[in-house]
Amino acid sequence: MVCLSTGVFFRPKIVGVFVAIAISGFPYYIAASENVEFNTDVLDLNDRENIDLSQFSRRGYIMPGTYNMVVRLNKHELPEQQIMFYVPDDNAKESLACISPELTEQLGLKEDAKKKLQWRHEGKCLETGSLEGMEARGDLSTASLYLNVPQAYLEYSSEDWDPPSRWDNGIPGLLFDYNVNAQSQRQQRTGQKSHDLSGNGTAGANMGAWRLRADWQGRVNHQTGSNSQGLEKKLEWSRYYAYRALPALHSRLTLGEDYLDSGVFDSFRFTGVSLRSDDNMLPPNLRGYAPEVVGIAKSNAKVIISQQGRVLYETQVAAGPFRIQDINDAVSGQLDVRVEEQDGSVQEFRMDTASIPYLTRPGTVRYKLASGKPSDWQHRSRGSMFATGEFSWGVSNGWSLFGGAILGGDYNAMSVGIGRDLLQFGAISFDMIQSRARLANEGTLSGGSYRVNYSKSFEEYDSHITFAGYRFSEKDFMNMSEYLDARDYGQRVGGSKEVYTVRFNKQFRDLGLSSYLSYVHQTYWDRPTNDRYSLTISRYFDLASLRNLSLSLSAYRNSYNGVKDDGGYLSLSIPWGNSGSLGYNSSVSKGDNSHNLSYYDRVDENSNYQLSAGNSRSGSTVSGYLNHQADSAQLSGNVSYQEGQYTAVGLSAQGGMTLTAEGGALHRSGGMGGTRLLLDTGGVGGIPVRGYGSASKSNRFGKAVITEVNSYYRNKASIDLDKLADNAEATNSVVQATLTEGAIGFRQFDVISGEKAMAVIRLADGSTPPFGATVRNRRKQETGIINDGGSVYLSGIEAGEDMQVHWNGEAQCAVSLPDPLPENGFNNLLLPCLPLGKEAKRVE
């Protein structure tokens, strides 16, 4: 605050307001050079000669120096950076913002515009006039540099997406992400106990644009009682690899152990190198399709999603339907799903990660190249060298050609296909693959596989066919994985014949009803047919005085390796209180059915729980489920008891650790080894920060990590001002970053923390600093503006801290604050300001 002679207190920025009033509403004089001369008679000051209004004396003038500023390009905001203001040689009465070559690269100028650029100040600063219509203006009041650039000079950008010139590779650092699940069960009839600890995750290091990663998974199981298997332990480093983005090619380069990412061929594990177009580098509306897994848990259960033995996703879910949609969209091929119930029963089924029709924008070519040797879990090679390549070419507006080949000694395959955008009729693609394999005991086998994919939104009917596909494979057709198994084990197993896949959504808005259907039917040449049906219908409605009731019905049929399992789930949810709900559910499954009553509520923004009790053929059941979003991890726990059957307890933790030269923190984890943003709150702990969909607080070192970050997407993080403590202020509370995949971004907030008080500053000769002088702490943050008579309202006061007083464009003297601070307040504190380098005497 600033104390005026009237005795009324105002915040420091009010001084700028009074100066603005003096400019706009009181007498002043403007010379031809647009200098402003203030009529100081309008200011009620005791000493009108002792005034420093240099920073206000010239319209738009910013004193030469370096300032931290947010760059605002047209309507878009670029990350905060240091901007130098300098005096040009040809006009000593003005200052210009120096737009450095590094900042110019971030603007996203087109190539033809870059050729027109001219430079000044020894080639260090851009001549803004070299592009017609380009303007630059600094504003200290908002700590912003405003750049206006005609859109014709700029690459494509949108509200949430930046061109490659603005992508950030982040800073070097180490990371370790984990997902750990612990379960303990006791069978009441036999007394057998089982204790299980399992987990998976990723360790890694970032160096420039390179990401080094190692995936791990492990399990410890200990059983006691009759027929127990004793102690089993297993820890595997399943994959070592490195990758980096190649923005110029809109591609990703991967070295090491990988799984073939293909829109044409089935996936298999190999060791080598791959280069592929990365859809994630495209604007959000042009990105690809991510697989999803749906199912129904009969009780509190653990869901494990794996591919060829590698665990991709593991989590614990409450009883009822589940839908997992955050699997990486780079995953392709078949997924193995295992649902482990707490009563010991297991559901298993397999899902295809079918993709939408293969379409590419007109004039664009997407490609995927790879070469190496197939490998196994023991990091050993499984065959000859191979090379594979595929492409998709947007021939015209609506037509795409695609295809590819695998060349690998005894195994070769070739594919060709065509895609068509049918506009109001959806999108469709057709492709065929011809394989040729030579086996020691069967000779040469050759066969084809034919596939058609379709996707369509029926907006007029509120319907959407997410995917519909059919594939037929001849008996002698083999993909690479089938060939490798036949080569290693001497016989063919599991030759696919036909696959039908449908995923369909439908909204009945008049009835408030929505439905979701998933259907997979797969036949084989040498084993039983597999089927998977899943149907969910839900409705929100009002009943008398009750509002927003929810009714849901789910049913499934699963036939896997000759074992059939049918089931259904009915649930009703009734809002109760401010955030709670009462629920009833009934489930029917193979050999059992149950009825349950439950209560769900939120403890706070980060915690929720569910309690339930019910009855089934096996006996009465009681269970509880708790979720908590801690700053350092996502935690959940559950407990279940079934009369005469079992008692079970489960715990899970998902989180990570990120460590860099700028600091580090424990945090919740998004995708394993994925992109994250390290936030620095100026060394101040306990500052509430918020990212996309999540909130946490900075640790004792003033660091926090946000993991809900989308690669190649404009992400914002902010300080939650509503929850900010009274003794802290944030001069900039929003930052943003567009990060490449796997990057550790770094952004800083300007936070002032400490006590606040009125003080009077005196110079060594007894005079006072000039009106308008500023006080700054050791982090160069402005903590107050001096008023008449040396009075100043200081913020961010820390015991024993030294602060400098600035006027005439530089630091003139320093004050030292008391240590310790007075316990009963210290307004009207007298602070001597002595020349720099001399210890100031504290006066209380």
N, C-alpha and C positions, 0 to 999 in steps of 0.2 A: 504494500500500500504506500501511498504518498500523502504526507500531511501538508495541506495547504494552510494558509494563514487563517482561514475560517474555522479551523479545528476539525474539519471533516476529513475522514480518511478514505483514500481511494487506492485501487491497485495500481502497480507501476505502469501498466499499459495506458492508464488514463492520461498520463503525461502526453503520450503520443496523440491522444484524442484532443487535449487542449491545444497542442501545437497545430493539429489539423483544423481546429476551430479558428485558431489565429490566422491560418492561411486562408480559410474560406469565408469567415464571417467578420473578421476584424481588419483594420487597416494594415496593408502590407504593400510592398513594392516589388515588381518583377522586371528585371532588366531584360534586354534583348536575348541574353544568353540563358534566360529562364532561371536566373538566381533569385532566391526569395529573401527579402529583407524583412525581418519581423519588427512590428511595432511593439516593443517590450513594455510600453506604457499600459497595455491592457492586462499585463500580468501583475498580480499583487505580490511583489517581491520586495524584500528589504534591500537587496543588493543587486540592482539591475545590470551592473557592470560585470558581475561574476556569473556569467551564463555560458554554457556550452551547448549551442543548438546546431553545431556543425552538421550533424547527421540529418537535420531537417531543413537546412538552409538552401538546398538546391533541389528543385523538383525532379524526382526520380533518381537523384544522385545517391550512389552507394560508395562509401569511402573505400579506396583501394585496400585489398586484403583478401583473405580466403574465408569463405563462409560455408557451413553445412546447409544445403538447400535441397528440397524436393523439386525435381524437375517435372514440370507439367507441360507435356507435349500435346497441344490441342486439347482434347478432352481426356487424354490418358495420363496417368501418373507413372513416372519412372522412379526407381529407387533413389533414396537420398544419397548425395555425394558432395564432395568438396568443390565449390565453384569459386574460381579466382576472379576478382574484379580488378581491372587495371586501367591506367590512364593512357589513351592512345597518343602517339607522338604528334599527331596533327591537330589535337584539341585537348589541351591540358585542363579544360573546364568541365569535362565530362568523364564518366567512368563506364567501361563496357564489361559485360560478362564474357569471360573467356570460355568459349565452347571448345573443349579440347578434342583432339582426334579420337580419343577413347569414347567421349560422350557422343561425338558425331556418329560413331559406329552403332551406338544404341538407338539412334533415331529411326533406323529402318528405311534409309533412303534407297530409292531405286538406283540401278547402276548408271543410267544415263544422267541422273541428277548428281551423282558423286563426281562425274567427270567435269561438272561445271564449278565445283567448289574452289574457292580461293582462300588464302590464309594470310594472316598478319601477325604482328608481335613475334617476329622471328619464326614464323611457321607453327607457333604453338596454339594459336586461336583462330577459329573460323571467322571469315568475313561473311557476316549474315547477309549482306547485300548481294552476294554472289548468286543467291537464289531469289528470284523476284517474288516478293510477298512474304519472305521470311522475316520474322521479328523476334527479338529477345528482350525480356524485361525482368529485372530482379525486383523482389518485394520483400524487404526485411520483416515487415509486420506479420507476414505469413510464412517466412523462411522458405520462399519459393522462387524458382526461376521459371518464368512463363515463356514458352517457345511456341510461336505460331508458325506452322509450316503448311503450305497448301497441300491438300491431300493428293494431288496429282504427282507429287514428288515421293510419296511414301508407299512402302509395301503394304499388302493387305494386313489388317488387324481388326480385332473385334473387341467387344467389351471385356471378354475373359481370355483372350488369346493374343499373344505377341508374336511378331515375326522373329526368325532365328537370330537376328542381330541383337535382340534384347535378352536372349537366353543366358542364364547364369550357370556356370559349372560348379559354383560353390567354392568351399575352402577345403584344404586337406584335413583328414581326420580319420578316426577309428570308430567302428560301431559293432555292437553285438546285440542282436535281437533274439528273443526267445518266446516260446509258447509252451508252458509247462502245465500238465494235468496230473493230479494225484487222486486216486480213488482207493477206498478201503471198504471191503464187504465182508460180512459174516453170515454164513448160512446157518439159520437157527436149528434146522433138523439134524444136520451132520456136524455142526460146529466148525466146519471148514472156514478158514479165513484166507482172504486174498488181499494183498497190498500191491498196488500198481502205481508206478510213476513213469510217465512218458513225456516226451517233449521233442520239439524240433525248432529250428531257427537258422539264423545266418550270422556269420562273422565276416567283417570286411574292413577294407581300408580304401580311402579315396585319395588320389594323387592327380591333381589337375582334372583333365577330362576322363581319366581312367578310373574304373570301379573294380576293385579286386574283391572277390567274394568266395566264401566257402560255406556250403549248406551242411547242416548236421541234423541227425535225428537219433534218438535213443530211447531205451525202455528198460526199466527194472521191475521185475515181478517176483513177489515172494508169496508162496502159498504154504499153508500148514494144514494138517489134518490128513484124513485118508485120501489116497489116490492123488496126493499133491505132487507137484513137479519141483518143489523146493525153490531155490533161488535162481533166477535167470537174469542176466545182464547183457545189454547190447548197446554199444555206442558206435555210430558210423558217420564218417565224414563222406557224405554221399556225392558231393560234387565240388570241384574246384574250377573256377572260371574267372575271366576278366572281360569287361566290355566297356565300350565308350560310344558316345554319340558322334556322328559325322553330320553336322547340320547342313553342310553344303550339299550333301547327297540325300538329306532327309532319311538317313539310314543309321543302323546300329551295327557295330562291329563287335563280335564275340570271339574270344579265344579260350580254349580249354574244353572242359566237359560240358556238353549241352544236350538238349533234346530238340530234334528237328521241328522247327516251327514252319508249318506248311499249310497252305489253303488247298492243296491238291493231294499230297501224299500223307499217309498215316505217320504219326510221330514215332521216333525211336531214338535211343541214346547213342551218342557218339563223342569222340574226342577229336577236336580239330578246330576249324575256323569257319565262321559264318558271317555273311554280310547281307542284311535284309532291309528293305524299306520299312520304316517304323510308322505305323498309322497314328501312333500317339503324338507324332510331330505335326499332324494335320490339325486344322481347326476342329473344335469339339463336335460340330455337327457332321464331320466327315470321318469320324473315328469308327473303329470296328465294333464287333459284337463280343461280349464277354459271356462265358458259359455260366449257367446257374444250376443248382442242385436243390431239389425239393423232396420232402419225405415227411413221415410222421413218426415221432418218438412215443413209445408206449409209456415211458416213465422218464425221469431224469436220465439222460443218456450222453454218451460221447460219440461224436460224429467224426469219422476219419475219411478224408478224401485223398486218394493216392492215384498215381499213374506209374505203371511198371515198377511198383515197389517203392517209389519215392513219395513220401508224404507231402502233399501240397497244402493241406488245410486240416486243422484239428481243433475241435472246440467242444464244449459241453453245452447242451441245450436242455431246456425244461420240457416236461411232457407236452405233447401236442405237435401240430404241424411246424415244420421249419423250412426256411427258404434261404439258401446261401447264394448271394449274388456278387460277392467281392473277390471271386477268383480271378487271377490275372488273365487278361484277354489274350495273352501270348500262348496260353495252354491250348493244345489241339489234340485230337484223338479221343480215345476212350478213357473214362474215369471210373475207378473202382470206389464205391461208396460202402462204408461199413458203419452200421449203427449199433453200438454196444450198450445194451440196456443194463440197468443196475441189478436186475434180477438174474443176470448171467446170459440172457438170450441175446441173439445177434441177428440183425437184418443185414443182408448183403445184396447189392444190385450194381449194375453197370450202366453208365450213361455215356452217350456220344456228345462231344462238344461240337455239335453241328454248327456250321457258320452260315450266314446269310448268303444269298447269291453273290458271286464274285464279280463286282462291278467296279470300274475305275473311271475317274473323271476324264472327259474328252481331252486328248492330247497328252495325257499323263501315262507314265510307265512305272509300275510297281514291280519290284523284283525281290527274290530271295535266293542267295547263293550259299552253298556250304560244301566243305570238303574235309575228309578225315577218315577215321576208322571207327566202326561200331565198337562199343565198349560195354562192360558190365559193372556191377556194383563194386567189385574189387579193383576197379580202375584198370582192368585188363582188356586188351583189344579182342574183338570177336569176329575177325574176318579181314577181308581185303580192303584196301583203300577204295573210297568211293568219292564221287563228285556229284552234286545235284544243283540244279538251277530251275527256277520257275519265274514266270512273268505274268503280268496282266497289263494290257494295253487298251486305253480308252480310244477306240477307233473313231467314234463320232458321238454325238449327243444321244446316248442311249445304248450303243453297242460296245461290248468289250470282248476282246480275245484273250485267252489265257491258256497256259500250258506249262510243261516242264519235263524234266527227265532226271532219272537216277542212273548213274553209270558206275558199276562196282564189281567188275570181274565176273563172278558167277551169278550175280543178280543185277538185272537191268530192268528199268521201267520207263515208260514214256506216256505222257498225258497231253491231251488237247481239249479245249472247251470253249464255250461261247456264252456270254451273258447279255441279257437284254433288259433295259428299263422299260417296263410296259406302262409307265405313267400311272393313270388312274387304276390300272389293273395290276399294279405291283411290280415286282422284279423277279426274274427267273434266270436260271443258268443251267447248262447241261455240259457234262464233261465225261470223258472216258479215259481209262488207264489200261495199258497193255503191259503185262509183266512177263519176264522170261528168267527162269531160275534153273540152275543146274545143281542137283543133289546127288550125292555119292550112291545112294541106294535106290533112287527113283529115276535117275537120268534127268533129261531136260523137260521142264514143265512150262507151258505157256498158257496164259489165260487173260481175260479182260474183265474189267469192272466198270459199270456204267451208273452214272448218278445224275439226278435232277434235283435242284433246290429251288424253293419259292418263298417269297415273303411279301406280305401285303397289309396295309392299313386301310380298313373300311371305315373312314371317319364318319360317314353318314349313318353307319350302323354301330358306332362306338365299338368297333372290333379290330383286332390286330392278330394276324398270323405271324407270330414272331419268327417261326421257322416251320417249314414243311419240306420233307425230303424223302427221296426213295433212292436206294442203291442196290444193284444186283451184281454179284460177283460170280464168275464161272468157277467151277470146281478146281481148276488148275491155276487160278489166280492166287498170288501171294503178295502181301505187302512185305516190307523189309523185316519187320519184327517176326512175322510167321516164318520167313525164310531162315532167319538166324536161329530160331528155336528148332526148326527141323534140321538144320545143319549141325547144331550142338547135341541134340538128343536123338537123332536118327530117325524121327518120324514126325509127320505133320499132325498138329492138334488145333482144333478150333477154326477151321476154314469157314469164313463168313459166306453166307449165301444171299439173303435179302435183309434189308433194314428199312423199316418205315419209321419216320419220326415226325411228330406234329406238336407244336406248342402254340396255343391259341388263347387269346384274351377277349373277353366280351363284357361290355358294360350295358346294363339295363337301367338307364338313369331314371325313368319314370317310376320304377319299382325300388330304386336305390340299391340295385343288385349288381354285383360284379362276379365274374367267373374266370377261372383259369384251368386249362386242360393241357396235360402233357401225356403223350403216348409214344412209346417206343416198342416196336415189334421186330425181333431179330431171329432169323433162322440160320442154321449152320449145316454144312455138308456132313459133319461127323459127330454132332452132339445135339442135345435137346434144344428146343426153341426157348428163347428168353422173351418175356413180355413185361412191360412196366406201364401201368395206367395210373394216372393221378389226376383227380378232379377236385377243385375247391370252389365253393360257392359261398359268398358272404353278402350280408346286407346290414345296413345301418337304418334304424327306424326309431320312432317315438311311440310310447305306449302310455296313454293317460298323462300323468304328470312326469313320467320318466322320459328323459331325453337322451338321444344318441346311444341307444342300445345297439349292440352288435351281435349278429347271429352268423355262425360260420359252419359249413359242413364240408368235410374233406373225406375222400375215399380213395383207396388205392388197391391195385392188384399187382402182385409181383411174382413172376415165375422165373427162377434163376437156377440154372443147372439142374433142372428137374424138380426143384422144391418150390411149392406154391405157397404164397402168403397173401391173404386178403385182409383188409382192415378198413375201418372208418372212424371218423372223429367228428363229434358234434359239440360245439361250444356256444355259450351265451354269456355275454359280458354286459354288466349294468354299471354305469358310472355311480360312484359312491363318494361323497365328500368332495374336497377340492381337487384331489389328484388320484384318488383310489378307485377301485372297481371291484364289484363282486362278480364271480363267475361260476358257471356250471358247465361241466363237460362230461361227455360220455364217449367211450372208445370201445370198438369191437375189433378183435383181432383173432388170429388163429388159436382156437381153444380157450379164449378168455374174453371177458368184457368187463368194463368198470364204469363207475359213476363217481364224480368228484365235485366237491364244492371248494372254491378258492377265493382268496382275497389278495388283491395286488395294490400296492401303494408306493409312492415315492417318499423317501426319507428327506432328501434334498435334491438339488440339481444333479448331483453326481451319484446318488444311491437309490436303489429300488429293491423291493423284495416281494415274494409271493409265498403265501401259505396255503396249503390245500389238505383236504381230508376226504377219503372216499372208501369205496368198497368194491371188491371184485370177487370172482369165484375163488380166488386164492386166499381171500381174507381182507381185513380192513387195512387201509394204507394212510399214512401221514407223511407229508413231505414239506420241505421249505427250500426256497431258492433266494439267494442274495447276490446282487451285482453292485460293485462300487468302482467308480472311475477315480482312482487316486492320481495324484500328479506324477508318480513314478511308475505306475503300472495299472492295468485293468484287472480287477480281482473279482472272482465269483466263488461262491460256495453253495453247496446243497447237501441236504440230509434227507434220507428216506427210511421209512420203517414199514414193513408189511408183516402183518400178523402171521406168525408161524412160518415165515419164509426167510426173510433176510433183513439185515440192517446195513445201510450204506451211507458213506460220507464221501463227498467229492470237493476238491478245491482246484482252482485254476488261476494262473497268473500269466498275463501277456504284457510284455514290456520290452524295454531295451535300454542301452547305454550308448551315448554318443560323446566322444572326447576329441577336442581339437585344440589348437594353440590359442584360440580365443576363449576357451573354457569348455565345459561339458555339463551334462545332466543325465540323470535317470528319467525315463519317460515312458508313456504308453507307446505301443507299437502299432503301426498301420501294416502295410505290406512288409514282409521280412526283407531286410536289406534295402528297403525302398527309400524314396526321397523324403527329406526332412528339412526343417527350418530351425536353426539355433537362434534364439532371441536373447539379446543382452539388454537388461533393464537398468543399465548404468551402474552396475554393482550393487543395486538395491534389491534385497530379497523380499519375498512375499507380495510381489506386484502381480495382480491378476491379469493374465493375458488370454486371448481368445483367438483360435484359428477357425478354419472351416469346420463347424459342427462340434468343436471341442473347446474346453476351457481348462486352465491350470494356473499355477502360481510359480513365479520364479523361485529358484532355490536360494540358499543362504549366500551364494556367490553372485546372485543376480542373473542367473541363466535359466532358460526354459527351452524345451524342444517341442515343436509342433510336428506331428507325423501325419496328420490328415492333409497331405499335400499332393496335388496332382501334378505329374510331370508335364512340362511344356504348356502349362496352364497358368494364367495369372492368379496367384494366390495372395490373399491379404491376411495379415495378422494385426491385432490391435490390443491396446490396453483397455480393460473394462473399467471405464471411468466411474461407473455407478458403484463399483466395489473397491475403488482406490481409497486407501487410508487417508485420514485428514492431514497427516504429516508428510504427504507426498504429492507432487505435482508432475504432470507429464506435459512438456511443451510440444512434443509430437507424439501422437498416440496411435498412428496407423502406419504400417509399413507394408510393402508388397514385394513379391519376387516371382519370376518365371524361371523355374529351375529345370535343368536337364535331368534325365532319369538317374536315380540313385544319388543325386547331389546332396551335400550338406550345405544348405544355404545359411547365410549369416546376415542378420539385420540388428540394428541398435535403436533403442528408444532413448529419448532424452528425458530422463527422470530426475527430478530434484527432490531429495528427501531430507527431512530434518525439521527443526523447530522454526517458528515464525515469530518475529518481534519487531517493534519500532526501535530505532536506534538513531543516534546523532553522531556524525563523523566529523572529527576535527583534524586539521593539518598540524604540522609541528609548530608553525608560527601562530597557532590559535585561530586561523581563518578556516573557512569551510571549502570543500570542493565545489566547483561551479554547478549551478542548477542544470540538470540533464545529464550529469555524469552517471556512469553505470558501475555497478558492483558485480564482479564475477568471481565464481569459486574456482577451485583448482582444475575443474573439468571444463573451464571456459564458459560455464553456463551463467546467464544473466540472472542474478538473484535480487536485484533492486535497482531503482533509478532515484538519484538524489534530488531532493526537493529544496525549497528555500531554507536557509539556515543549516544545511547539512543533514536534515532529517531524511530518513529512508526507512522503508518497510522491507526488511530482509526475510527471505524464505530460504529453506534448506540449510539451516544453521546446525553445524556439528561442533561438538566441544573441541576446542583447541585448533580449529581450522583457520587457515589464512585465506583471506580474500583480497583481491586487487581492485583498485578503483581506477577507472579509465576515463579519460577525456582527451580532447585533441587527437583522437585516433590511436592512442596507446596507453599502456598502464603507467600510472604516475606514482602510486604509493600503495601500501598494503596495510590491512588491519588484521589483528588477531582476535579471535573469539575466546571467551572465558573457558577454562577447563578446571573443574567441572562447570556445567551450566547451572545457573541458579535454579533451585527446586521450585520456588514460588513465583516463577515468571520473571522476566527481565525486560519489560518495556522501558523505553527511554534509556536504553543502554548507551553509554558514552564510549566511543571507540576512537582512539588516536590512529591516524593514518600517517605512517612514517615512510620515508623513501625506501624503495625496493632494496632488498639485501640487508636491511637493518631490522633487528627484532623489534616488533611493536610491543609496547607495554599494554597489558590488559587493564582496563579500568572498569570496575563493576558499578 
